Amino acid sequence: MSIGDRIKERRKYLGLTQIELGQRIHKSSQVVSNWERGYTTGISAEDLQLLAHALATDITFFVPNAYAATSEALEPNALKTIQVQDIPTDSRLSSLIAEYPHLDEKSKDIIDAIVALSKKE
């Protein structure tokens, strides 16, 4: 199942229209439609996080449990499979990740300082 299929599935499950989802993530319904139909590839991590928040799910919902990644060290057609580990979901973390890109630089610096302090303990 593609990311677009997952977006559409979750949106419909929640009873949202493309317009309503677009309003929640500050994108046009056309952008949502293009994602769902696979016309637009390469959805940014920030947009995926906004989608996850708007669709009341975790960003891992959009990513399958295993995926194939290419490596320059490998032959052009060679693929290696990487397992995505289960990451515990904490609603506070999901909320912080969704809001972080919209914070001013001072707020980001404060969060970075708290994280740095917690690593020292």
C-alpha positions, 0 to 999 in steps of 0.5 A: 500500500502506498503512502497516498493510499494510507492517507486516503484510508485514514482520512476516510476512516475519520470521515474527513474530506480532502478539503477538511484535511487540507485545512488541518495541515494548511494545504489545498485540497488539490495537494491532498488529492495529488498525494492520495493519487500518487501524482506528487511523490516525495512528501516531506517529513514535515508534511508527513508529521503534519498529516500524522497529527491531523489524522490522529496517528503516528508517522510510522502509519505511513511507512511499512514495517520493512522497506528497501533502500539503495546504497551507493556501495551496492550495485545499481540494481541491488537492494537491501532490506532494512527493518524499521524498529517499533518505536514507543508512541508518546503523544507528547513527543508526537505533538512536539514533533508536529509543532517544532517546525513552527516554533521561533528560533528561541523556543527551538534553542530552549528545547535543544538545551533541555535535550542536551541537559537530559543527556548529561544526567 
